[in-house]
């Protein structure tokens, strides 16, 4: 009798383990900038489908996420820039068709330490002078940026070169994607950048708005002047109305078409991303929710299984609805 009970217990335990592993799983990876949104969405979606569907969220950076995605290893990848031609080609080689979907608006924050008492704003031209490739080895001190700034060492911090944040920043500020000086402290972990700038009075860095808002007691955001405009401070409001330029941009998800079509739980999660009430989640993690027009256009693209990209590289001053209605190329 005891033997039969033992066998029954072992079988029951085995079935329980199998059941736990049998939960449908949506695999998400990608951008560190998009990560807070993915994490919040995954948690909310998981609560609604507890025991039935779960969402795992990785953090490989935009470039690292595309590598996994284009090898067919993930269902959805977050990106802080559009997919590059080389990445799209890798997807094509591996038979991965992708659906390009905006998820939120973001503003790249330029930040300094609260100990910095000389910077009240910067122009795009001054930022370019700091960051362009020609600055390496020649622009080393703050007084080289503007007359009146102190003769103090300029220490730069920024997103890693595998990051979409880096690509967009270089496009908007330097004028060429993936082009900058190389002698700055780079990291794919935005929290490393936060700590670096916060503890260095001579530092200047950049990263997504969410990380600034989360650490606003440790940092000072620098208002930016573009094309002679009055300086504008990054915020949810100035990003939402496109006043903060040129450092406002859309963030994206790329969904594997085969996953959406063949795994109903992936389709459910993809549709969940565009439910109006989830704009609260986007706001809570420091980003600007999509407006109704953008959500409707994105749901049309998802419903029509419209594959390909509207871009040939990062763009400045994007009208998201216009890009969703463009003819896509692969």
C-alpha positions in Angstrom: 0.0 0.0 0.0 2.8 2.4 1.0 4.6 1.6 -2.3 1.5 2.5 -4.3 1.1 5.7 -2.3 4.7 6.6 -3.0 4.4 5.9 -6.7 1.2 8.0 -6.8 2.9 10.9 -5.0 5.9 10.8 -7.4 3.5 10.8 -10.4 1.5 13.6 -9.0 4.7 15.6 -8.4 5.9 14.9 -11.9 2.7 16.0 -13.4 2.8 19.2 -11.3 6.3 20.0 -12.6 5.2 19.3 -16.2 2.2 21.5 -15.7 4.4 24.3 -14.4 6.6 24.1 -17.4 3.7 23.8 -19.8 2.6 27.4 -19.1 2.5 29.3 -22.4 5.4 31.7 -22.4 5.9 34.9 -24.4 9.7 35.6 -24.7 10.5 39.3 -24.8 14.0 40.8 -24.9 15.8 43.9 -26.2 16.4 47.6 -25.2 17.3 48.7 -21.7 15.2 51.8 -22.4 12.1 49.8 -23.3 12.8 47.4 -20.4 10.7 49.2 -17.8 7.7 49.2 -20.1 8.2 45.5 -20.9 8.5 44.7 -17.2 5.4 46.6 -16.2 3.3 45.1 -19.1 4.6 41.6 -18.4 3.6 41.9 -14.7 0.1 43.3 -15.5 -0.6 40.8 -18.3 0.8 37.9 -16.1 -1.6 38.9 -13.3 -4.6 38.7 -15.7 -3.5 35.3 -17.0 -1.9 33.8 -14.0 -1.2 30.0 -14.4 -2.1 30.2 -18.1 0.4 32.6 -19.8 3.6 34.2 -18.5 5.9 36.7 -20.1 9.7 36.6 -19.6 11.7 39.8 -20.2 15.4 39.9 -21.0 17.7 42.8 -21.2 20.2 42.5 -24.0 20.1 46.1 -25.4 18.6 47.0 -28.7 21.4 45.5 -30.8 21.7 42.4 -28.7 18.0 42.0 -28.7 17.8 42.1 -32.5 20.5 39.4 -32.8 18.4 37.1 -30.7 15.1 38.1 -32.4 16.5 37.7 -35.9 17.7 34.2 -35.0 14.1 33.3 -34.0 15.0 33.0 -30.3 12.4 35.5 -29.0 8.8 36.5 -29.9 9.1 40.2 -29.3 12.0 42.5 -29.0 12.1 46.1 -27.6 14.1 48.7 -29.5 15.0 52.3 -28.9 15.7 52.9 -32.6 14.4 51.4 -35.8 15.8 48.1 -37.1 18.9 48.5 -39.3 19.2 47.1 -42.8 21.8 44.6 -41.7 19.6 43.4 -38.9 16.6 43.2 -41.2 18.8 41.1 -43.6 19.7 38.8 -40.8 16.0 38.3 -40.0 15.3 37.6 -43.7 18.1 35.0 -43.9 16.6 33.2 -40.9 13.0 33.4 -42.2 11.9 35.8 -39.5 9.2 38.3 -40.7 8.7 41.1 -38.3 5.9 43.6 -37.5 7.1 47.0 -36.4 5.0 48.6 -33.7 5.5 51.8 -31.6 5.0 51.4 -27.9 5.6 54.8 -26.3 7.4 58.1 -26.7 10.6 58.9 -25.0 12.9 61.9 -24.4 16.6 61.5 -24.0 17.7 63.4 -21.0 21.0 65.3 -20.8 22.0 65.4 -17.2 24.6 66.7 -14.9 25.3 66.4 -11.2 23.5 68.7 -8.8 27.0 69.9 -7.8 27.3 71.4 -11.2 26.4 75.1 -10.7 27.5 76.5 -14.0 25.3 74.8 -16.6 21.8 76.3 -16.9 21.2 75.1 -20.5 23.1 73.8 -23.5 22.6 74.2 -27.2 22.6 71.4 -29.7 25.8 73.0 -31.2 27.5 72.9 -27.8 26.5 69.2 -27.3 27.9 68.4 -30.8 31.1 70.1 -29.8 31.4 67.8 -26.9 30.4 64.6 -28.6 31.6 64.6 -32.2 34.5 62.3 -33.2 36.8 65.3 -33.7 36.4 66.2 -30.0 38.4 63.2 -28.8 41.7 64.4 -27.5 41.0 68.1 -28.1 37.8 69.0 -26.2 38.6 68.0 -22.6 37.5 70.8 -20.4 34.2 72.7 -19.7 35.7 76.1 -20.6 36.2 74.8 -24.1 32.4 74.5 -24.5 31.4 78.0 -23.6 33.1 81.2 -22.4 32.4 81.5 -18.7 32.4 77.8 -18.0 35.1 76.8 -15.5 38.4 75.3 -16.4 37.4 71.9 -15.2 37.7 68.5 -16.7 34.8 67.3 -18.9 33.8 63.7 -18.0 31.2 62.2 -20.4 28.9 59.3 -19.8 26.5 57.7 -22.3 24.7 54.7 -23.5 26.8 51.8 -24.9 27.4 51.7 -28.6 25.2 48.7 -29.0 22.3 50.7 -27.7 19.6 52.4 -29.7 19.8 55.3 -27.3 23.3 55.9 -28.5 22.3 55.7 -32.1 19.5 58.2 -31.7 21.6 60.6 -29.7 24.4 60.6 -32.2 21.9 61.1 -35.1 20.2 64.0 -33.3 23.2 65.7 -31.9 26.2 64.8 -34.1 24.2 64.4 -37.3 25.4 60.9 -38.1 24.2 57.7 -36.5 26.8 55.7 -34.5 29.3 58.5 -34.8 30.9 60.1 -31.7 34.1 60.4 -29.7 35.1 57.1 -28.1 36.7 58.3 -24.9 33.5 58.4 -22.7 32.2 56.0 -20.0 29.7 53.8 -21.8 27.3 51.3 -20.4 24.2 49.3 -21.4 23.0 49.6 -17.8 21.5 53.1 -17.3 21.8 52.8 -13.5 25.6 52.7 -13.9 25.4 56.0 -15.8 23.1 57.5 -13.2 25.5 56.7 -10.4 28.5 57.9 -12.5 27.0 61.3 -13.2 25.5 61.8 -9.8 28.8 61.3 -8.1 30.9 63.5 -10.4 30.6 67.3 -10.4 32.4 67.5 -13.8 30.2 64.9 -15.5 27.6 65.1 -18.2 25.6 62.1 -19.5 22.6 61.1 -21.5 19.9 58.4 -21.2 16.2 57.8 -21.3 13.7 60.1 -19.5 12.5 57.3 -17.3 15.8 56.9 -15.6 16.1 60.6 -15.0 12.6 60.8 -13.4 13.4 57.8 -11.2 16.6 59.5 -10.0 15.7 63.2 -10.2 16.8 63.8 -6.6 20.4 62.7 -7.6 20.6 64.5 -11.0 19.9 67.8 -12.8 18.3 67.8 -16.2 19.8 70.2 -18.7 17.4 72.3 -20.8 18.2 72.1 -24.5 18.0 74.8 -27.2 17.6 73.7 -30.8 17.8 76.0 -33.9 17.7 79.1 -31.7 14.7 78.1 -29.7 14.3 78.8 -26.0 15.8 76.0 -23.9 13.3 73.3 -23.1 13.6 70.8 -20.1 12.8 67.1 -20.8 9.5 66.0 -19.2 6.5 63.9 -20.1 4.6 67.0 -21.2 7.4 68.5 -23.4 8.0 65.0 -25.0 4.3 64.4 -25.5 3.7 67.7 -27.3 7.0 67.4 -29.2 8.3 70.6 -27.7 11.5 69.0 -26.5 13.5 68.6 -29.6 15.6 67.0 -31.2 15.8 64.4 -28.4 12.2 63.1 -28.4 11.7 59.8 -30.2 9.3 56.8 -30.5 10.2 53.5 -28.9 9.3 50.2 -30.6 8.4 46.6 -30.3 9.2 44.2 -33.1 6.9 41.2 -33.1 7.8 37.9 -34.9 4.9 37.4 -37.4 5.0 33.6 -37.1 4.8 33.9 -33.3 1.8 36.2 -33.5 0.0 34.0 -36.0 0.8 30.6 -34.5 0.8 31.3 -30.8 -2.4 32.9 -29.7 -0.9 33.9 -26.4 1.7 36.0 -28.2 -1.1 37.7 -30.2 -3.0 38.3 -26.9 0.1 40.0 -25.4 0.8 42.1 -28.5 -2.8 43.4 -28.5 -2.7 44.0 -24.7 0.2 46.4 -25.3 -2.2 48.8 -27.0 -5.1 48.7 -24.6 -5.9 52.3 -23.7 -5.8 51.7 -19.9 -2.2 50.5 -20.2 -1.1 54.0 -20.9 -1.1 54.4 -17.1 1.6 51.7 -16.9 3.7 53.6 -19.5 3.3 56.8 -17.5 4.2 55.2 -14.3 7.6 54.1 -15.6 8.4 57.5 -17.0 7.4 57.4 -20.6 4.7 59.2 -22.7 1.8 57.0 -23.7 0.7 56.7 -27.3 -2.3 58.8 -28.3 -5.5 57.3 -29.7 -4.5 57.9 -33.3 -1.2 56.1 -32.9 -2.7 53.2 -31.0 -5.4 52.7 -33.7 -2.8 52.8 -36.5 -0.5 50.3 -34.6 -3.4 47.9 -34.0 -4.2 48.1 -37.8 -0.6 47.2 -38.6 -0.8 44.3 -36.1 -4.1 43.1 -37.3 -3.1 43.2 -41.0 0.2 41.4 -40.1 2.0 44.2 -42.0 5.6 43.2 -42.1 8.8 45.2 -42.7 10.1 48.6 -41.5 9.2 52.2 -42.4 12.7 53.3 -41.8 16.2 53.2 -43.4 17.8 54.5 -40.2 17.1 56.7 -37.2 15.0 59.8 -38.0 14.7 63.1 -36.0 11.2 64.7 -35.5 9.2 61.6 -36.4 5.4 61.7 -36.9 4.6 58.2 -35.7 1.2 57.9 -37.5 2.8 58.9 -40.8 5.5 56.2 -40.4 2.8 53.5 -39.6 1.0 54.4 -42.8 4.2 54.3 -45.0 4.8 51.5 -47.4 7.1 49.1 -45.6 10.3 47.6 -46.9 12.3 44.6 -45.6 
